[in-house]
Amino acid sequence: MTATASPQPPSQLGPYEVGSKIAGGGMATVYIGRKMDAGKEQLVALKVIKDELAQDETFIHMFLDEARVLSRLSHPNIIETLEYGVTGAHRFIAMELLLGRSLMDVWEALASKGERVPLALGAWICARVADGLEHAHTLVDEDGQQLHVIHRDVNPSNIFLAFDGRVKLIDFGLAKMRNQRAKTGDGIVKGKVPYLSPEQILQDQVDGRSDLYSLGTTLWELGAGKRLFKRDSDIATIDAIRQANVPRLTETVPDYSPALWAIVERSLQPKPDARYLTAGAMAADLDAFLAALPEAQRPSAATLDGFLAGLFAGDQARQTAWLKVAKTKTVRAQTMPPPLALPEVKKGAGENPSPERVSSVEVKSPPVEAKKAPTKKKAGARGAPPSSRKPAVQAGEASARPPAKIPRAATPTPSSAAAARDRQLWTYVSIALVVALAVAALALR
């Protein structure tokens, strides 16, 4: 088959002028979007489904599921979705832009120096994430029916720390909710393996308590300064999670608080019924722990702001300078290099791309410009950091990622899109077999 030229990205999506490309991968590309409203400039991140996948019902359903989840979420500790829609054949989601670093960036920077996140600050960050999860888990539709949203990929890479002290849970690309169109294939495990809950590994029924296990894993690692379940291979990591051997930090970390350990221990119970019933209950206990500290030791958004400025000296200025230039450029052929590595929009959302898993109803591109996200009722959050500054940039929100850590493939060109999807299917099949064999082997022990 003769290769065709790469399609040019759109210059306009809904009300947004499309600027520099920020990131890209197998399913979607993220651009800077710019809109003038009453003389004021608004910058957003535009996630756009790739042209070669625009008629693939599997990817369309995954993209629409993500848009449906994000459009209903409105909370200070969840990245904000402004609108979603279609311009011509281009489906897009417009999200707020954030300047800052992921919690994984912080963890790795400190680990390289033999240090760890201060215990109180780590507890405060996780309390804010729990606030966001409570909002997601209790979300209802327009009829007041609970949607049962589960993030399924809570981990330090998906906790974003803005330079103004805000904590944001990002990347709902793997989220599960009632009545979603795209279905997870049998044997597919979704999320980063070291942060999976036991019920995810065993493919049992999951609910919001699975997210709390992942958050508990994160909280344990922040206090220990090392990984909890991660091993040299996915099979060994799965084995570690199944064995549920969680070292007591009060015995290994000299200054670890017994009150904080009680929260971590409860969140990491192998049986969901033994964990916190809700994310709100976990957040309340974390806030109670913080409230019992001397006032001078209680973290806040200002504490996080200063901590990031000290750990990543000069980063905020570099990111701001990059954004100032990037928003005025329309880069068509290549990514404009950002001042630091930004999360990539990876391929596949972990769904099984098998055609029989998709509805046969034809999905057509409506001739509309853009659709505003449904009017959201603003939710409050205990101790939520104030939004005193403008939203700024986090390029990789809601990135669709594979169900397990695998080598990244090159972004397919239009001429190789079908072959790329075939390779992706075999990747998912291989991962499913690895997980199935691991579970079977462990069951025989």
C-alpha positions, 0 to 999 in steps of 0.5 A: 500500500502506498504511504500517504502524507501525514494529515495536518492537524486542525487550526481551530477546534471549537472556540480554540485556536490550536497552538503548539503540540505538547505531547502525542502517542498512539491514540491522541495528541495534545495541543495548546489551545488559546481562546480570547473571551471578552478580551481575556486570554484562556489557555487550555490543553486540547486532547485530540483523537488521532485522524487514523483512529477517527473512524475506529469505533473502539477508540471513539467509544473509549474517547467518549467514555473519558469525555463523559467522565471528565465533563461531570467531574468538578472538584478542586482536586480533580483536573477540570474539563472545560468542554468537549466536542467535534469540529469537522472530523476531529474529536477533542477534549479541552482541559485546564493547563497546569504548571508543576510536577507530578508526585512521582517527579518529587519522589524520584528527585528526593530518592536520588538524594536519599531523602523522602517527602516530609510525613505531614506533607505526604499525608496532606497531599494524599488527603486532598487526593482522597477528597477528589476520589470521594467526589468521583466515587459519589458522582451522579448522572442527570437523573440522580443515579450514581455513576460508580466512577472508579479511577483504577490508576491512582499512583504518583504519576497521576497526582499532579502538584501545581506550583501554586500549591494545588493538588490535582488527580489527573488521567481518568483514561482508565476510569470505569463507570456505569453504562460506559460504552467501551468494555474491558476484555477478559484477562485485561488488567488495567493500571500501573501494576505496582499500584493495583489492588488485590481484587484488580489482579484477581479480576474480582468485582472492584469499587472505590475501595480499590482506589483507596488501596492504590492511594494507601500504596502511594502513602506508604511509599512516601513515608518509606522512601522506597517502593512497596510492591514493585519488583524486577518483573510484573509477575514478581510484582503481582506475587508481592501484591498477592502475598500482601506483606506490608512492613510496618513503618513504625518499626522501620522509620524512626519518626513515623507516627502510629496515628498515621500508620493506622490510616496506612494499615487500614487502607492496605488491607487485602480484603476490601471490607476491611478497608475504609468504606469511602474515600471521604472517611480516609480523608477525614482521618488524614485531616484529623491526624494533621489537625493534631500536629502543632500548628507550625507543622501543619502543611498547606498549599503555601507549604507545598508551593515553597517545597516545590520551589526549593526542590525544583529551583527555576522550574516554574520560570522555565515552564512559564517562559516556554508556555509564553512562546509555545502558545503563539506558535502553531507547530504542525510537524513536530513537538515543540520541546518543553522545558522538562519531560511531560507525560505522554498520551500513550496508546490504547486506554488499556481496552481490548481493541477486539471488534466483537467488544464494541457496539456495531452502531455507527458513530458519526461526526455531527456537524457541530463545533463544540459541546460545553461540558454539563453545568457542574455543581462545584464541590467543596473539599476539606482543606482544599488549597485555594485557587489564587493563581491562574490555572497553568499547564500539565500536558498529559492529563487523561492519557490513555495508557496500556494495562501494564508497563510495556516498551513504548512503540513508535507512533504509527503513521496513517499507512501503518495504522492497521498494523500498529493496531494489530501489534497492540492487540497482540500486546494486550493478549500477551499481557493477559496471558502473563497475568493469567499464568501468574495467577494460576501459578500462585494459586497452585502454591 
